[in-house]
Amino acid sequence: MTIISAPQQESAPSGTSPVSTSPDRPPAGNLSRKGHPGWIVAGSLATGVLAAFLLAVAPFIPATESSLTGAILLGLGLGWAMLAVVSVRLTDQPQKWAAAPALFMGFGGLLLLVLGAPAQEVLVLVWPPALLVLVAWMILHTNRQLHSSGGRILLYPVFVLLTLASVGSSFETVSAAAGAAASPAQGQLIDVGGHRLYLNCTGSGSPTVVLEPGAGGMSSDLGLITPAIARDTRVCVYDRAGRGWSDPASTPQDGAQIATDLHTLLQRADIPGPYVLAGHSFGGLYALTFAAHYPEDVAGLVLVDSTPPASDPGSVHGPRTDADGTLNRVSALVSSAAQLGIGRLLGVTPSHLISTTEEYIQGGSSAQQAAGLTDFTDRPLAVLTAGAGSQPGWNASQEALASLSTNTSHRIIQGATHASFVADQEHAAAAARGITDVVSAVRNTSPLMP
């Protein structure tokens, strides 16, 4: 009888397991996707930041607040989209929730780029609460789906920043609305052509003194000087565009534009000239420019540790150059950041922060324009210089200012610093005496005393 034996299964090589034919297991060679979620999170976040930066500096993106904000949101949205796609394809911890912030930021960015300012006016109201809800949702899904401790360590600070941005934007919106509804307790707001400037005049007598605060300053910064002058004559303080109670301006605020706005302000407020102009720091540049543009309206000048004008006035009337738009981009980015409440942390409004940034950006042009005053003839000119903390060459530049008139007084105030002329009682009194001495010289048509 023939016995047919069943075919024997080939034994597996030593040290290996038999290959399973169970349909529940993947075929050989299909490796599980382990990946490195922490590195993918880091790479995605870095990609988003880099894309936001490149789009913000790209020449094809207009240098406006809405366009640059939109470009930054698009770049950040790209980073979240990368996290969603790459984590699904390369890891066993897919982070599909990242598609939500990608769509949220990407769609908002496109709206800002396409529609501009109108879209920004709507988004500034909707975006903060929507972002706060989105962050809470993102945290919930991160805790459920991301098991990488490294990835969580990277994401949690981002969630904190987004929360702060949401809260800061909400606070800024409410504060701006409250500020727009308020009105100054004294003084008046006067339209100078497209925006209003705050003006407050006290005291009586002639000539009227007009005070110009330094860079980033406003009328309230001159609170130690103004009352002393008001006891002797009429004195007017005002806020430049974007500062204090004044509205922001839509045009670049260089020295020439500031002088034009001030001239319009005084005319529309029915403040007769000629005036004694007194400027501290950058305010000295604006006083010089005003005197160069409206010489018949200036009876005397007081330069309190004034920023010196440019040494080469040849390009005074030349156009402001910003061929690559860098300066406009810086200004727009500051404006965008201010909407997150950053200015409030510094104790200023967004418009104040923006106007101060613009002031320094325009500093070169303002210095050139101030150099247009080359001869103040025999009208009274007082130059007050800080006796401490000055840089090399500062005193020489102050001497050059004093040489603009044949009726001049240059006083070095010992112990005074650049800032103490408006912050210290004693040194502010010295500044006020210099101003009232010029007022007296104008009234009496007399020479200034040293």
C-alpha positions as CSV (number, residue, x, y, z in Angstrom):
1,M,0.0,0.0,0.0
2,T,1.4,3.3,-1.0
3,I,1.3,5.9,1.7
4,I,1.2,9.5,0.4
5,S,2.5,11.9,2.9
6,A,1.4,15.5,3.1
7,P,3.9,18.1,1.8
8,Q,5.9,19.4,4.7
9,Q,6.1,23.1,5.2
10,E,9.5,24.5,4.6
11,S,10.9,25.4,8.0
12,A,11.9,29.0,8.6
13,P,15.5,29.9,8.9
14,S,16.8,29.8,12.4
15,G,16.2,32.9,14.4
16,T,13.1,34.0,12.4
17,S,9.4,33.6,12.7
18,P,7.1,32.2,10.1
19,V,5.5,34.6,7.8
20,S,1.9,35.1,8.8
21,T,-0.7,35.0,6.1
22,S,-3.4,36.7,8.3
23,P,-5.3,39.2,6.4
24,D,-5.2,41.5,9.4
25,R,-1.5,42.2,9.2
26,P,0.2,44.2,6.4
27,P,2.3,42.3,3.9
28,A,6.0,42.0,4.5
29,G,7.9,45.2,3.6
30,N,5.1,47.7,4.7
31,L,6.9,49.3,7.6
32,S,5.0,51.2,10.3
33,R,5.3,55.0,10.1
34,K,7.1,56.0,13.2
35,G,8.5,59.4,12.2
36,H,9.7,62.0,14.6
37,P,6.7,64.3,15.5
38,G,8.8,66.7,17.6
39,W,11.1,67.4,14.7
40,I,8.1,67.8,12.3
41,V,6.5,70.3,14.7
42,A,9.8,72.2,14.9
43,G,10.3,72.2,11.1
44,S,6.7,73.3,10.4
45,L,6.8,76.2,12.9
46,A,10.1,77.3,11.5
47,T,8.8,77.1,7.9
48,G,5.8,79.2,8.9
49,V,8.0,81.9,10.5
50,L,10.4,81.9,7.5
51,A,7.5,82.1,5.0
52,A,6.0,85.0,6.9
53,F,9.3,86.9,6.9
54,L,9.9,86.3,3.2
55,L,6.4,87.4,2.2
56,A,6.6,90.5,4.5
57,V,9.8,91.7,2.7
58,A,8.8,90.5,-0.8
59,P,8.7,93.5,-3.2
60,F,5.4,92.3,-4.8
61,I,3.6,92.8,-1.5
62,P,2.4,96.4,-1.1
63,A,4.0,98.2,1.9
64,T,0.7,98.8,3.7
65,E,-0.5,97.6,7.1
66,S,-3.3,95.4,5.7
67,S,-1.1,93.8,3.0
68,L,1.8,93.1,5.2
69,T,-0.5,91.7,7.9
70,G,-2.1,89.5,5.3
71,A,1.3,88.3,4.0
72,I,2.4,87.3,7.5
73,L,-0.8,85.4,8.2
74,L,-0.4,83.6,4.9
75,G,3.1,82.5,5.8
76,L,2.1,81.4,9.3
77,G,-0.8,79.5,7.7
78,L,1.6,77.7,5.5
79,G,3.5,76.4,8.5
80,W,0.3,75.0,10.1
81,A,-0.6,73.4,6.7
82,M,2.8,71.7,6.6
83,L,2.3,70.3,10.1
84,A,-1.1,68.8,9.1
85,V,0.2,67.2,5.8
86,V,3.6,66.0,6.9
87,S,2.4,64.5,10.2
88,V,-0.2,62.5,8.3
89,R,2.2,61.2,5.7
90,L,5.3,60.5,7.8
91,T,4.1,59.7,11.4
92,D,1.7,57.5,13.3
93,Q,0.5,60.6,15.1
94,P,-1.4,62.6,12.5
95,Q,-2.1,66.2,13.5
96,K,-5.1,66.8,11.3
97,W,-6.3,69.6,13.6
98,A,-3.5,71.8,12.2
99,A,-5.6,72.3,9.1
100,A,-7.9,74.5,11.1
101,P,-5.4,77.2,11.9
102,A,-4.0,76.9,8.4
103,L,-7.4,77.7,6.9
104,F,-8.1,80.4,9.5
105,M,-4.9,82.3,8.9
106,G,-4.7,81.6,5.2
107,F,-8.2,82.8,4.5
108,G,-7.8,85.9,6.7
109,G,-4.5,86.7,5.0
110,L,-6.0,86.4,1.5
111,L,-8.9,88.7,2.5
112,L,-6.4,91.4,3.7
113,L,-4.3,91.1,0.6
114,V,-7.3,91.3,-1.8
115,L,-9.6,93.7,0.0
116,G,-7.1,95.7,2.0
117,A,-8.3,98.2,4.7
118,P,-12.1,97.4,4.5
119,A,-11.3,93.8,5.4
120,Q,-9.1,94.9,8.2
121,E,-11.8,97.0,9.7
122,V,-14.0,93.9,9.9
123,L,-11.4,91.4,11.0
124,V,-10.2,93.6,13.8
125,L,-13.6,93.0,15.4
126,V,-14.0,89.3,14.5
127,W,-10.5,88.0,14.6
128,P,-9.6,88.3,18.4
129,P,-12.5,86.2,19.8
130,A,-12.4,83.7,17.0
131,L,-8.7,83.2,17.6
132,L,-9.3,82.6,21.3
133,V,-11.8,79.9,20.5
134,L,-9.5,78.4,17.9
135,V,-6.6,78.3,20.4
136,A,-8.7,76.4,23.0
137,W,-9.7,73.9,20.3
138,M,-6.1,73.5,19.2
139,I,-5.0,72.8,22.8
140,L,-7.7,70.2,23.2
141,H,-6.7,68.3,20.0
142,T,-3.0,68.6,20.7
143,N,-3.5,66.9,24.1
144,R,-5.5,64.1,22.4
145,Q,-3.4,63.5,19.3
146,L,0.2,64.5,20.0
147,H,2.1,62.1,22.2
148,S,5.5,63.6,21.6
149,S,6.7,65.6,24.6
150,G,9.1,67.5,22.4
151,G,6.3,68.6,20.1
152,R,4.1,69.8,23.0
153,I,7.0,71.8,24.5
154,L,7.2,73.6,21.1
155,L,3.5,74.1,20.6
156,Y,2.5,75.4,24.1
157,P,4.5,78.6,23.9
158,V,2.9,79.2,20.5
159,F,-0.5,78.8,22.0
160,V,0.4,81.3,24.7
161,L,1.5,83.8,22.1
162,L,-1.7,83.4,20.1
163,T,-3.7,83.9,23.3
164,L,-1.8,87.0,24.2
165,A,-2.4,88.3,20.6
166,S,-6.1,87.7,20.9
167,V,-6.4,89.3,24.3
168,G,-4.2,92.3,23.3
169,S,-6.1,92.9,20.1
170,S,-9.4,92.8,22.0
171,F,-8.1,95.2,24.6
172,E,-6.7,97.5,21.9
173,T,-10.1,97.6,20.1
174,V,-12.0,98.5,23.2
175,S,-9.4,101.1,24.3
176,A,-9.4,102.7,20.8
177,A,-13.2,102.9,20.8
178,A,-13.2,104.5,24.3
179,G,-10.5,107.0,23.3
180,A,-12.3,108.0,20.1
181,A,-15.4,108.8,22.2
182,A,-13.5,110.9,24.7
183,S,-12.7,114.6,24.3
184,P,-9.9,116.8,25.9
185,A,-10.8,118.6,29.1
186,Q,-9.2,121.8,27.8
187,G,-7.9,123.0,24.5
188,Q,-9.5,122.3,21.1
189,L,-9.2,120.0,18.1
190,I,-8.8,121.9,14.8
191,D,-8.9,120.4,11.3
192,V,-5.7,121.2,9.4
193,G,-6.7,119.3,6.3
194,G,-7.6,115.6,6.6
195,H,-6.8,115.3,10.3
196,R,-7.3,117.3,13.5
197,L,-4.6,118.6,15.8
198,Y,-5.0,119.4,19.5
199,L,-4.1,122.9,20.5
200,N,-4.2,124.5,24.0
201,C,-3.3,128.1,24.7
202,T,-2.9,129.7,28.1
203,G,-1.8,133.1,29.5
204,S,-2.1,136.4,27.8
205,G,0.2,138.9,26.1
206,S,2.3,139.2,23.0
207,P,4.3,137.7,21.3
208,T,2.7,134.2,21.5
209,V,5.1,131.4,22.3
210,V,4.6,128.1,20.5
211,L,6.3,125.1,22.0
212,E,7.5,122.1,20.1
213,P,8.3,118.9,22.2
214,G,11.1,116.5,21.3
215,A,10.9,113.3,19.3
216,G,8.0,111.1,20.5
217,G,6.9,113.9,22.8
218,M,3.5,115.6,23.2
219,S,2.1,118.7,24.8
220,S,1.8,117.2,28.3
221,D,5.6,116.5,28.4
222,L,6.1,120.3,28.6
223,G,4.0,120.6,31.8
224,L,7.0,122.1,33.8
225,I,7.7,124.8,31.2
226,T,4.3,125.9,30.0
227,P,3.0,127.5,33.3
228,A,6.1,129.5,33.8
229,I,5.8,131.1,30.4
230,A,2.0,131.6,30.8
231,R,2.7,134.0,33.7
232,D,4.5,136.3,31.3
233,T,2.8,135.9,27.9
234,R,0.5,133.7,25.9
235,V,1.8,130.2,25.3
236,C,0.4,127.5,23.0
237,V,1.2,123.8,23.1
238,Y,0.0,121.3,20.6
239,D,0.2,117.6,19.8
240,R,1.7,116.6,16.5
241,A,-0.3,114.1,14.4
242,G,-0.9,110.8,16.1
243,R,0.1,112.0,19.5
244,G,-2.0,112.8,22.6
245,W,-5.4,114.1,21.4
246,S,-4.4,114.7,17.8
247,D,-5.6,112.4,14.9
248,P,-3.1,110.3,12.9
249,A,-2.1,111.8,9.6
250,S,-2.2,109.9,6.3
251,T,0.8,111.8,4.8
252,P,4.5,111.4,5.8
253,Q,5.3,113.7,8.7
254,D,8.7,115.1,8.0
255,G,9.8,118.6,9.2
256,A,8.2,120.4,6.2
257,Q,4.8,118.8,6.6
258,I,4.9,119.4,10.4
259,A,5.7,123.0,9.8
260,T,2.9,123.3,7.3
261,D,0.4,121.7,9.6
262,L,1.4,124.0,12.5
263,H,1.1,127.1,10.3
264,T,-2.4,126.0,9.3
265,L,-3.3,125.2,12.9
266,L,-2.3,128.6,14.2
267,Q,-4.1,130.3,11.4
268,R,-7.4,128.4,11.8
269,A,-7.2,128.9,15.6
270,D,-6.9,132.7,15.0
271,I,-3.6,132.9,16.9
272,P,-1.9,136.0,15.5
273,G,1.9,136.1,14.8
274,P,4.7,136.7,14.7
275,Y,5.5,134.0,17.2
276,V,8.4,132.9,19.4
277,L,9.0,129.3,18.6
278,A,10.7,127.1,21.2
279,G,11.7,123.5,20.3
280,H,13.4,120.9,22.4
281,S,15.5,118.1,20.8
282,F,13.8,117.2,17.5
283,G,11.4,120.0,18.1
284,G,14.2,122.4,17.4
285,L,14.4,121.0,13.8
286,Y,10.7,121.8,13.3
287,A,11.1,125.3,14.7
288,L,14.0,125.9,12.3
289,T,12.0,124.5,9.4
290,F,9.0,126.7,10.3
291,A,11.2,129.8,10.4
292,A,12.7,128.9,7.0
293,H,9.2,128.4,5.4
294,Y,7.4,131.3,7.2
295,P,10.1,133.9,8.1
296,E,7.5,136.7,8.5
297,D,5.7,134.7,11.1
298,V,8.7,134.2,13.4
299,A,9.9,136.9,15.8
300,G,12.2,134.8,17.8
301,L,13.6,131.3,18.3
302,V,14.6,129.3,21.3
303,L,16.5,126.0,20.7
304,V,16.6,123.8,23.8
305,D,19.4,121.2,23.3
306,S,18.2,121.0,19.7
307,T,19.0,118.3,17.3
308,P,21.4,119.9,14.8
309,P,20.3,120.3,11.2
310,A,22.1,118.5,8.4
311,S,25.5,119.9,7.5
312,D,24.7,119.8,3.8
313,P,21.5,121.7,3.0
314,G,21.9,121.1,-0.7
315,S,19.1,118.5,-0.8
316,V,16.8,120.3,1.5
317,H,14.1,120.5,-1.1
318,G,14.8,117.1,-2.6
319,P,12.2,114.4,-2.5
320,R,12.1,111.8,0.3
321,T,13.7,108.7,-1.1
322,D,12.6,105.2,-0.2
323,A,13.2,103.4,-3.4
324,D,12.9,99.8,-2.1
325,G,10.0,100.7,0.3
326,T,12.0,99.6,3.4
327,L,11.0,102.5,5.5
328,N,7.4,102.2,4.5
329,R,7.5,98.5,5.4
330,V,9.0,99.2,8.8
331,S,6.3,101.8,9.5
332,A,3.5,99.4,8.4
333,L,4.9,96.5,10.5
334,V,5.0,98.7,13.6
335,S,1.4,99.7,12.8
336,S,0.4,96.1,12.5
337,A,2.2,95.2,15.8
338,A,0.5,98.1,17.6
339,Q,-2.9,96.6,16.9
340,L,-1.9,93.7,19.2
341,G,-1.8,96.1,22.2
342,I,2.0,96.3,22.2
343,G,1.8,100.1,22.4
344,R,-0.3,100.0,25.5
345,L,2.4,97.9,27.3
346,L,4.7,100.8,26.6
347,G,2.2,103.3,28.0
348,V,1.3,104.8,24.6
349,T,-1.4,104.5,22.1
350,P,-0.8,102.6,18.8
351,S,-1.0,105.9,16.8
352,H,1.6,107.4,19.2
353,L,3.9,104.4,18.6
354,I,3.4,104.6,14.9
355,S,4.0,108.4,14.7
356,T,7.1,108.1,16.8
357,T,8.5,105.4,14.5
358,E,7.6,107.6,11.5
359,E,9.3,110.5,13.1
360,Y,12.7,108.7,13.4
361,I,12.3,107.3,9.9
362,Q,11.8,110.9,8.6
363,G,14.7,112.2,10.8
364,G,17.1,112.5,7.9
365,S,14.7,114.5,5.8
366,S,13.7,116.7,8.7
367,A,17.4,117.5,9.5
368,Q,17.9,118.5,5.8
369,Q,14.9,120.7,5.8
370,A,15.9,122.4,9.0
371,A,19.2,123.3,7.3
372,G,17.1,125.6,5.0
373,L,17.3,128.3,7.6
374,T,20.8,129.8,7.0
375,D,20.3,133.3,8.3
376,F,18.0,134.5,11.1
377,T,19.3,138.1,10.6
378,D,19.2,140.1,13.9
379,R,16.1,138.5,15.4
380,P,16.5,137.1,19.0
381,L,17.8,133.6,19.1
382,A,18.5,131.7,22.4
383,V,20.4,128.4,22.3
384,L,20.3,126.4,25.5
385,T,22.7,123.4,25.8
386,A,22.9,120.6,28.3
387,G,26.0,120.7,30.3
388,A,26.1,117.0,31.0
389,G,25.8,113.8,29.0
390,S,26.5,115.3,25.6
391,Q,28.3,113.4,22.8
392,P,31.5,114.7,21.3
393,G,30.9,117.5,18.9
394,W,27.5,118.4,20.4
395,N,28.6,121.8,21.8
396,A,30.2,122.7,18.5
397,S,26.9,122.0,16.7
398,Q,25.1,124.2,19.3
399,E,27.6,127.0,18.6
400,A,26.8,126.7,14.9
401,L,23.1,127.1,15.7
402,A,23.8,130.2,17.8
403,S,25.6,131.8,14.8
404,L,22.4,131.9,12.7
405,S,21.6,135.3,14.2
406,T,23.6,138.4,15.2
407,N,21.3,138.8,18.2
408,T,22.0,135.6,20.0
409,S,22.6,134.0,23.4
410,H,24.2,130.6,23.9
411,R,23.9,129.3,27.5
412,I,25.3,126.0,28.7
413,I,23.2,124.9,31.6
414,Q,25.5,123.1,34.1
415,G,24.2,119.8,35.4
416,A,21.4,119.6,32.8
417,T,21.0,116.6,30.5
418,H,19.1,116.4,27.3
419,A,16.1,114.9,29.0
420,S,16.2,116.9,32.2
421,F,15.2,120.2,30.3
422,V,11.6,118.8,30.4
423,A,11.8,116.4,33.3
424,D,13.6,118.3,36.0
425,Q,12.0,121.3,37.8
426,E,15.3,123.3,38.0
427,H,16.4,122.7,34.4
428,A,12.9,123.3,33.0
429,A,12.9,126.6,34.8
430,A,16.2,127.4,33.0
431,A,14.5,126.6,29.7
432,A,11.5,128.8,30.6
433,R,13.9,131.7,31.5
434,G,15.5,131.4,28.1
435,I,12.1,131.6,26.4
436,T,10.9,134.6,28.4
437,D,14.2,136.4,27.8
438,V,13.5,136.1,24.0
439,V,10.0,137.3,24.6
440,S,11.3,140.3,26.4
441,A,13.8,141.0,23.6
442,V,11.1,140.9,21.0
443,R,8.8,143.2,22.9
444,N,11.5,145.8,23.6
445,T,13.4,145.3,20.4
446,S,16.5,144.9,22.5
447,P,19.6,142.6,22.3
448,L,19.6,139.4,24.2
449,M,21.7,139.1,27.4
450,P,24.3,136.3,27.5
